[in-house]
Amino acid sequence: MQQTILAIAGKPGLYKLVSRAKNSLIVEALDSTHRRQPAFGTDRITSLADIAMFTDDEDIALMNVLDNIKTLEKGQKASIDPKKASGDELREYFAKVLPNFDRDRVHNSDIKKLIQWYNILTENGITDFKEELKPTEGDNIDDRDTQA
């Protein structure tokens, strides 16, 4: 799941990788439309697995932060409305999720986007944020691992 859920700069929401075309990726919007569209190499496409949140110590993978929200919310949608909440309310909520987040580098807009993404994923039944990816047929596996 982690590599197949994408954020595309300049486009709202999240997208699921459906297929690869010659010069683009075919993505499906994770919203009520589930509309499929191409995403080109010129688009800034980021897998959720490649995103991390700033903390006072070391950066924390976004998947771990999403899992913290899931634990806090007991698997339900976020109890805070990111569109209506004030900056102080957002930071207070996020402190429950990630107590040592870097208050200088994590902006209110980052927290809003994170909560929106969590809600989108939850609404689409994607809640296994710790899912480990296993090699699939055709992946490059070191031959030494398969020889006895």
N, C-alpha and C positions, 0 to 999 in steps of 0.2 A: 504494500500500500504506500509506503513512504516515498518511493521513487515515482509512483504513478500519479500522485496528487501534485498539481502544479499551480504556481502563482504566476500570472503574466502581468508584467508592469503595464500600467495604463488601462487595464481591464479589471473591473470589479469582480470579487468573488474568487472561487477556486475552480480548477478544471481537472478532469481526469484524463490521463493519456489513454487513448483508444487504439491508435494505430500510428504507424509511421508511413509517410508518403515520400516521394523522391526528394522533394525540397522543403518538406514541412512535417509537422506533427499534426495528427488529427486529435483534437481534444473535445471533450464533452463538458459543458457547463454544469457545475453542481448546484443548480438552482431549479426552480420549478419548471423551466423550459427544457432542460437537458439537451439544449441545442448543440449540435456538433459543428465545429468550424476548424479551419486550418490555423496553425500557429507557425510562423515562419522563423527562420534563423535570425532575422533582424529584430524580432521581439525579444525582450529580456524575459526569458523563461527560467523559473527557479523551482526546483523540486523542494517540497517541504522538508525532506531529509537533509537538505543542505543549509537550512536556516537555523540560527542559534540566537539566544537572547543574552544580552550583556548582564553579568552579575559582578559583584565586588571581587570575586575570586577568579573563576574561569567561566567562559561562555558555556551555557547549558543548551543542549539540543532542543529544538522546538518541540519535538515529539515528547520529550520529558515534561516540558511545560504544559503541553496539552493534556498529558496524563495527570498532572497535578490538578488541572482544572476539573477533569473528569472525576477525580477522587473527591475534591471539594464539593462538587455539584452532585455527587452520587450518580453520575452517568446521565444526568438530565441537562437540558439547555442551561446556559448561564443565568444566574439569578439577577444579574445586573444588565440593564439595557445600555449598550455602549453608545447609542445615538443620543440618549437623554441624560446620561450620567455626566456629572461635572468632572473636571480634572482631578480634584481631590478624591472624589468617590472612586474613580478609576484606579488611582494609585493605592488607595486603601484596600480595594478588592484585590489588586495585583500583589500587594504585600502578603496577602493570605496564600496566594498561589506560589509565589517565589519571593520569600522574605528578604533575600540578599540581592535583589535586582539592583542594577546600577541606576540610581535615581537621576544621574546627570545625562546618561546616554540613552535610556529608554524613555521615549516621549509618549505623551498621552495618545497620539495617533497610532503608535505601535501597539499599545494596550488595546485600543479600540479594534484595530485590525485583527489582533490575536483572538479576542473574544468573538468577533464576527466569524472568523475562520472556524473556531471551535463549534459555534452554533451550526454553521453550514455542514461540517463533518458529522455532527451528531444527528442533524435532521436527515442526512443521507445514510444513516446506519453505519457510519465509519467511526468506530470507537476503540479499535484495537491499536492504540498509538505505539505500543511496545513491540508490535509484530516484527519478528526477525525475518529477513529475506533469505531464502535458501537458493542455492544455484539451481538453475533450470537446465534442461537438456540443451546443449549447444553452448553453454557458458564455458569459459576457459578455466579448466580445473587442472591444477598441477598434477602431472602424471605420477609423481612420486607418492602422492596421496592415495592413488588408486592401485598401486602395485604392491603385492605382498612380499 
